[in-house]
Each structure stands twice: as C-alpha cells, then as structure tokens.
Amino acid sequence: MSNFARSPRRLLGAIGAATMLCTMVTAVPAGAAPGESSTPGAGTCKTSDDPQFNGWTTYEELGPKLERIEKNSSGRVDVEVVGQSALGRDLYTARVGTGDRVLLVQSAIHGNERTGTEALLGILQKLGSSNDAETQRALEGVTLVAMPMVNPDGGELNRRTNVMSWNDVESLFPQLEGTQPAWYHRPSNGGVNLPGFDLNRDFNADLDYVPQPGDLPGLQEDAGFFLAPESRTIRDVYVDLQQEFGEVDAVVDLHHMGRCDQQTGGEQDGKYISVALDYPPLGVNDGAAYQEDWPLLDQDKSRRYALAVADGIKDSYGSQSPLAAVGRYFHPAEREYAGQGRSAFALNGSATVLFEVRGQSDDFGQKMKGMLVQTVQTGLESLVDSMATGEVDSLDGDDFFDYPDYGWDQTAD
C-alpha cells in the first residue's frame, strides 16, 4: 500500500474482508411493525426513535479492508493515505483502472451516510479481481479514484458534521482570528456537544482559494472557504488528477436523503424512491450567473452522466423492481449551493452527480441496507461502463427530466 509523500503513514491492523449484502427488499404486509410502511409494493421504510448503527464498515475496519482488496488485486488497485481528518484519522484513496477518462467518487462526507462506503468496497473488490469482459472494458477505459470515507470523525460519532472547533480554525488560519465562524460551522450536531463543519459546504470553485476574513461568515448560496482538512484533502486529490490527466471527467458524491419519499409519476408512481439523482444546484437558468467567470460549466454534461446512472439501474433490474425506483432529487430552479463540492468541481469543467438514497444509515434494517447498497453499486458500475464505451457522450441530457420526482416539482391543476 503506497502513500503520498505528504502523508507518510502505514496501515496497520488485522485484515478484514470487504463484504456487501445484496438482499432485495420486499413489501411489508398489513399489520407491519411501527415505523414500517404497509403500502403494497412500496418496500420497507423503517425508521427508529432509538437508532442503532451496527453492521456498517467502521473507520477501524476500513483500512484493513482496503489493504486486503489491494493485496488480492495483483497490482490493479492502489490504496494511498492522502491526508488526515481534523482528529488525525487517515483519509484514503483507492485507484483502479488505467483509462484516460477519470471518475472521482467520494462517500460519507456526511459521517452518518454510509451506503456509498459499502458500495465502493464492493466495486473495488470486483474491479480488482474479476476478469469478465465488462471489467476489462472498465479497467482499460476508465481510471476510478474512490474516497470511501472522507469524514471518519463524524462517522465514528454517527453524525453529519466533522469535529473541529473555531479555535482550531483560527490556529490554522491566523488571519481569521476574531472573525465570525463560517455559516456552516455548528456548535453541536447529532446529539453530540462538539463543534464541527458541514463539510459539503466547505468548497470553492477557486481551487487556490485562501480563507479571507472579509468573506466570513458567508451565505448559504455562496462558495465555501476550504477551512477543514477533509475538504482540502478532497480538493487536493481533484487537483492532482487534473494535473495528471488534464481534466477530471466526472465527480460523484454519495449521500442519503434522510427521509422516505414516494415517486410522483413514472413507472413506479407511489412507490418509495430508492435513489434520487441530481446535477449541480447553481441557481436559475442552469447557473447562468456563473458562466462568464467559469466558462467550463456544462450542466447538460452533468445531466448526461446522471442519466447514465439512472438508465443503467433501470436496465439492470427492470422498470418495476424496487431497486430501480430512481428519481430526481429536490432541485427547484432557484436552488443554489456554490459551496458544495459537486458545484465547485462542475464549475471547473467536471460532470458531477449526486446520489441520495432514502433514509439514514442508522434506520436501515438488513434488507433495506442490502437493497440500497446494491442499487448504488449498480448505478456506479453503469456509469463506469457508459464512460468506458463512450455511450455517456451520446445521451440527451434533457431526457434526465423524464425521470419522476417525489412531488416537489408538481403544480396544482
């Protein structure tokens, strides 16, 4: 297992196997337990007032699992420690494939959103050891760089934010001493009285940006400030790939929606959405206000990549399977979050796609967990194959709008 020179730490610990449940969810019959759906054909949607967070890959397990995948790949998979979290935990990349097209995928930037971590481990294991034609096509056509757990501190606390005080920020950036905290810095989160950042607001399209006191505290629709080491590490990985390949074709961000929503319209009308997809939320007219300063922005490209994911899931399972219950994520025309990573990287020319699976990790039963992990893995594999074959380039981005939403884009008659 190799390391960047700036992070000369070695992985230690027992070897663990990367496993993934692949059990499909079934409809809950009448008389279902409290917190579960009894809608015919809707599938399980379990929530809990006393959530448990068992069965997911922990930070302590992640390193050994990645090491095992790397060892068994006979040189295909290269795992590196690329940085440390605010509390000093290692941040990993796992790279596989030698193609000219580059896909960067990050997971668990919100620490309690874990399906992406499991899906990425499954993909890395498959690409590292399989020899079927599709795998060979992927390896030759695409370079996949996975960051399976970019907020391990939040993950260990089963919460959204990382763990970092404003005093820590001022120590790192003395020019900010005495300023108001950034708007996305929280004094506590997830029932834990420790401060931290919503890391998915800490990005800036100016990849060389240095925090300035006059920019703080900022507004929700503004760019972020690269204040946390986790977001700076993600940026550094992206910049390194830009310098190596000339461009990063696509960036995928794996999340959870945090609620259970039913599709409005489409072939599974009334059934629960399993995965909602989105392109960058950059305000009205597809981010027209950004185009002059960021001419590489291509919203249609992002929609083509999202469409490749959605079509691949549906084609894999059939339009009526609960695994294929795919829709569009909340995206009214005016929604604007320039500080999200997917927005910042899109402004630099990458297609960016958001995955949002329904529910939170600590609400999942085993069947729901297996279904949603499987759906995410299939969506990512479909995107990789579409990139490898070039099919993603010939799609019509407007076809993305044919997928249903969950009621947010409906108007009364």
C-alpha positions in Angstrom: 0.0 0.0 0.0 1.6 3.2 -1.1 1.3 6.7 0.4 1.7 10.3 -0.8 4.9 11.8 0.5 2.9 14.4 2.5 1.3 11.5 4.4 4.0 9.0 5.3 1.9 6.7 7.5 1.4 3.0 7.2 -1.7 1.0 7.5 -1.8 -1.4 10.5 -4.3 -3.9 11.8 -5.9 -7.1 11.0 -7.1 -7.9 7.5 -10.8 -7.8 7.0 -12.8 -8.9 4.0 -14.9 -6.4 2.2 -18.5 -7.7 2.1 -21.8 -6.4 0.9 -25.3 -7.5 1.4 -27.3 -7.9 -1.8 -30.7 -8.9 -0.5 -33.7 -7.3 -2.2 -36.3 -5.7 0.0 -39.9 -6.9 -0.1 -43.2 -5.2 0.6 -44.3 -5.1 4.2 -47.7 -6.8 4.8 -50.7 -5.4 6.6 -50.0 -5.1 10.3 -46.4 -4.1 9.8 -44.4 -3.0 12.8 -44.4 0.6 13.9 -42.2 2.8 11.7 -42.5 0.5 8.7 -44.6 1.1 5.6 -47.6 -1.1 4.8 -48.1 0.4 1.3 -48.4 -2.5 -1.1 -45.3 -2.7 -3.3 -43.6 0.2 -1.7 -40.9 -1.7 0.1 -39.7 -1.3 3.7 -39.1 2.2 5.0 -38.1 1.6 8.6 -37.2 4.5 11.0 -36.3 4.3 14.6 -36.5 6.5 17.7 -33.6 4.6 19.2 -31.3 4.2 16.2 -28.6 1.6 16.0 -25.5 1.9 13.9 -24.4 -1.6 13.6 -23.3 -3.6 10.5 -21.6 -0.8 8.6 -17.8 -0.6 8.0 -16.2 1.4 10.7 -13.0 3.5 10.3 -11.0 0.8 12.2 -12.2 -1.8 9.7 -11.8 0.4 6.5 -8.0 0.4 6.3 -7.6 -3.4 6.7 -10.5 -4.0 4.1 -8.7 -1.7 1.6 -5.4 -3.4 2.3 -7.0 -6.8 1.6 -8.6 -5.6 -1.6 -5.2 -4.1 -2.8 -3.3 -7.3 -1.9 -5.8 -9.5 -3.7 -5.9 -7.3 -6.8 -2.4 -8.3 -8.1 -1.5 -4.7 -8.7 -4.8 -3.4 -10.1 -5.8 -1.5 -7.0 -3.6 1.1 -5.4 -4.5 2.4 -2.0 -3.0 5.6 -0.6 -3.3 7.7 2.5 -3.8 11.2 1.1 -4.4 13.2 4.3 -5.8 13.2 7.8 -9.1 14.3 9.3 -9.3 17.1 11.9 -8.8 14.5 14.6 -5.9 12.8 12.8 -7.6 9.8 11.2 -6.3 8.7 7.8 -8.2 9.7 4.6 -7.8 7.1 1.8 -8.0 6.9 -1.9 -8.2 3.6 -3.8 -7.4 3.8 -7.5 -8.1 1.2 -10.1 -8.0 1.2 -13.9 -5.7 2.8 -16.5 -8.1 4.6 -18.8 -7.9 8.2 -19.9 -11.3 9.0 -18.5 -11.2 9.9 -14.8 -14.0 9.3 -12.3 -13.6 10.6 -8.7 -16.1 9.2 -6.3 -16.4 10.3 -2.6 -18.6 8.9 0.1 -19.6 9.6 3.7 -18.7 13.3 3.6 -21.7 13.4 6.0 -20.5 10.8 8.6 -23.8 9.1 9.1 -24.4 8.3 5.4 -22.7 5.0 4.7 -24.2 3.1 1.8 -21.6 4.6 -0.5 -18.7 3.3 1.5 -20.1 -0.3 1.2 -20.8 0.1 -2.5 -17.3 1.4 -3.2 -15.7 -1.5 -1.4 -17.8 -3.9 -3.5 -16.8 -2.2 -6.7 -13.1 -2.1 -5.8 -13.2 -5.8 -4.9 -14.9 -6.6 -8.2 -12.6 -4.5 -10.4 -9.6 -5.8 -8.5 -10.3 -9.4 -9.0 -12.8 -10.1 -11.8 -11.8 -10.9 -15.4 -15.1 -10.7 -17.3 -15.3 -8.6 -20.4 -17.2 -5.7 -18.7 -14.5 -5.5 -16.0 -11.7 -5.5 -18.6 -13.5 -2.7 -20.6 -13.8 -0.6 -17.4 -10.2 -1.1 -16.5 -9.0 -0.1 -19.9 -11.3 2.8 -20.4 -11.6 4.5 -17.0 -9.4 5.5 -14.1 -11.6 5.2 -11.0 -10.4 7.0 -7.8 -12.6 6.2 -4.8 -12.6 8.1 -1.5 -14.7 5.7 0.6 -14.8 7.6 3.9 -13.9 11.3 3.8 -15.4 12.2 7.2 -14.3 9.4 9.6 -14.6 11.6 12.7 -18.2 12.3 12.0 -18.7 8.7 11.1 -17.4 7.5 14.5 -20.0 9.7 16.2 -22.8 8.7 13.8 -23.4 12.3 12.9 -23.3 14.6 9.8 -20.5 17.0 10.7 -16.8 16.6 11.3 -15.3 17.5 14.7 -13.4 20.9 14.6 -13.7 23.9 16.9 -13.5 27.5 15.6 -10.3 27.9 17.8 -8.8 25.1 15.7 -9.7 27.1 12.5 -8.0 30.3 13.9 -4.9 28.3 14.8 -4.6 27.0 11.2 -5.5 30.4 9.7 -4.3 33.2 11.9 -5.7 35.8 9.6 -9.2 34.7 10.7 -8.7 35.4 14.4 -11.7 37.3 15.8 -13.9 36.7 12.8 -17.4 35.2 13.0 -17.5 31.5 12.2 -18.5 30.4 8.8 -22.2 29.9 8.4 -21.9 26.2 8.0 -19.9 25.7 11.3 -22.1 24.2 14.0 -21.6 24.3 17.8 -23.0 20.8 18.1 -24.5 18.1 15.9 -26.2 14.7 16.1 -26.8 14.9 19.8 -23.1 15.3 20.5 -21.9 18.6 22.1 -18.9 19.0 19.9 -18.5 21.7 17.2 -17.8 20.9 13.5 -18.4 21.7 9.9 -20.9 20.5 7.4 -18.1 19.6 5.0 -20.3 19.6 2.0 -20.5 23.4 2.2 -16.7 24.0 2.5 -15.8 24.0 -1.2 -14.8 26.8 -3.6 -14.6 26.8 -7.4 -11.3 28.8 -7.0 -9.2 25.7 -6.1 -6.4 28.0 -4.9 -8.6 30.0 -2.6 -7.1 31.0 0.8 -9.6 32.0 3.5 -10.1 35.8 4.0 -11.7 37.4 7.0 -13.8 39.7 4.8 -15.5 36.7 3.2 -16.9 35.3 6.5 -19.4 34.3 7.7 -20.8 34.0 4.2 -24.2 33.0 3.0 -25.9 29.7 2.2 -25.7 30.3 -1.6 -22.0 31.4 -1.5 -18.9 29.4 -2.0 -17.2 27.9 1.0 -13.7 28.6 2.4 -11.7 25.3 2.5 -11.4 25.6 6.3 -11.5 21.9 7.1 -8.6 19.4 6.4 -11.1 16.9 5.0 -12.4 19.2 2.3 -8.9 20.5 1.5 -7.8 16.9 1.0 -10.6 16.2 -1.4 -9.7 19.3 -3.3 -6.0 18.2 -3.4 -6.9 14.8 -4.8 -9.0 16.5 -7.5 -6.2 19.0 -8.4 -3.6 16.2 -8.6 -5.9 14.3 -11.0 -6.4 17.5 -13.1 -2.6 17.9 -13.3 -2.1 14.3 -14.3 -4.8 13.8 -16.8 -5.7 17.4 -17.9 -9.2 17.1 -16.6 -11.4 15.1 -14.3 -14.3 13.8 -16.4 -16.7 13.3 -13.5 -17.1 13.6 -9.8 -19.8 11.6 -7.9 -20.9 12.4 -4.4 -22.7 9.7 -2.4 -25.3 10.7 0.2 -28.5 9.8 1.9 -31.8 11.8 1.7 -32.7 11.3 5.3 -36.3 10.7 4.7 -38.6 8.3 2.8 -40.4 9.8 -0.2 -42.7 8.3 -2.8 -42.4 8.9 -6.5 -44.8 11.2 -8.2 -45.5 9.9 -11.7 -43.4 7.5 -13.7 -43.5 3.7 -13.9 -43.4 3.3 -10.1 -45.8 6.1 -9.1 -46.5 6.0 -5.4 -43.6 3.6 -4.6 -40.6 4.7 -2.5 -37.7 6.3 -4.3 -34.6 4.2 -3.7 -32.1 6.6 -5.2 -32.6 10.2 -6.2 -30.0 11.8 -8.6 -29.1 15.4 -9.2 -26.8 17.8 -11.1 -25.2 20.9 -9.6 -27.6 23.4 -7.8 -26.3 26.7 -9.2 -29.4 28.9 -9.3 -31.6 30.0 -12.1 -31.0 29.3 -15.8 -28.6 26.5 -15.2 -26.1 28.6 -13.4 -26.1 31.4 -16.0 -24.7 33.9 -13.4 -21.5 31.7 -13.1 -20.9 31.2 -16.8 -18.8 34.3 -17.5 -16.3 33.5 -14.7 -16.5 29.8 -15.1 -16.9 29.0 -18.8 -16.2 25.3 -18.4 -19.5 24.8 -16.5 -21.6 22.3 -18.5 -24.9 21.4 -16.8 -26.1 19.3 -19.7 -22.9 17.1 -19.3 -23.8 16.5 -15.6 -27.3 15.5 -16.6 -26.0 13.1 -19.2 -23.9 11.4 -16.5 -26.8 11.3 -14.1 -28.9 9.8 -16.9 -26.3 7.1 -17.5 -26.7 6.1 -13.8 -30.5 6.1 -13.9 -30.8 4.2 -17.1 -28.2 1.7 -16.0 -30.1 0.9 -12.8 -33.4 0.6 -14.6 -31.9 -1.6 -17.4 -30.2 -3.9 -14.8 -33.3 -4.6 -12.7 -36.4 -3.8 -14.9 -38.6 -0.8 -14.5 -40.8 -2.4 -11.8 -38.1 -3.6 -9.4 -37.7 -1.7 -6.1 -34.0 -1.5 -6.9 -34.9 0.6 -10.0 -37.1 3.1 -8.2 -34.9 6.0 -9.3 -36.0 9.7 -9.4 -34.7 13.3 -9.5 -33.5 14.9 -6.3 -35.0 18.2 -5.0 -33.9 20.8 -7.5 -36.2 23.8 -7.9 -34.8 26.3 -10.5 -33.6 28.8 -7.8 -31.8 26.3 -5.6 -28.2 27.5 -5.2 -25.3 25.9 -3.3 -22.0 27.1 -4.7 -20.2 25.7 -1.6 -20.9 22.1 -2.3 -18.1 20.0 -3.8 -20.3 19.0 -6.8 -20.8 22.7 -7.6 -17.2 23.7 -7.2 -15.9 20.8 -9.4 -18.6 21.4 -12.0 -17.5 25.0 -12.3 -14.1 23.6 -13.2 -15.5 21.5 -16.0 -16.3 18.1 -14.5 -19.7 16.4 -14.8 -20.9 16.0 -11.2 -23.6 13.7 -10.0 -25.3 13.5 -6.6 -26.7 10.2 -5.3 -29.2 10.4 -2.5 -30.5 7.1 -1.1 -33.6 7.1 1.0 -33.3 7.0 4.8 -30.4 7.3 7.2 -27.8 4.6 7.8 -28.9 4.0 11.4 -32.6 3.5 10.3 -31.9 0.6 8.0 -32.9 -3.0 8.5 -30.6 -5.5 6.8 -32.9 -6.0 3.8 -33.2 -2.3 3.1 -29.5 -1.8 3.6 -28.7 -4.6 1.2 -31.1 -3.3 -1.4 -29.8 0.3 -1.3 -26.1 -0.7 -1.3 -26.8 -2.9 -4.3 -28.6 -0.1 -6.1 -25.7 2.4 -5.5 -23.1 -0.1 -6.7 -25.1 -0.9 -9.8 -25.5 2.8 -10.6 -21.8 3.5 -10.2 -20.9 0.4 -12.3 -23.3 1.6 -15.0 -21.7 5.0 -15.1 -18.2 3.5 -15.4 -19.3 1.3 -18.3 -21.0 4.2 -20.0 -17.8 6.2 -19.7 -15.7 3.2 -21.0 -17.9 2.7 -24.0 -18.4 6.4 -24.7 -22.2 6.0 -24.6 -22.5 8.7 -21.9 -21.4 11.2 -24.6 -24.3 10.5 -26.9 -27.1 10.7 -24.4 -29.5 13.6 -24.4 -29.3 15.4 -21.0 -32.8 16.6 -21.3 -34.0 13.0 -21.0 -33.0 13.2 -17.3 -36.1 15.3 -16.8 -38.3 12.4 -17.8 -37.5 10.7 -14.5 -40.1 11.3 -11.8 -39.5 13.4 -8.7 -41.3 13.0 -5.3 -43.8 15.8 -5.5 -41.5 18.9 -5.3 -41.9 19.8 -9.0 -45.7 19.3 -9.2 -48.1 22.2 -9.6 -51.9 22.2 -8.9 -54.2 22.0 -11.8 
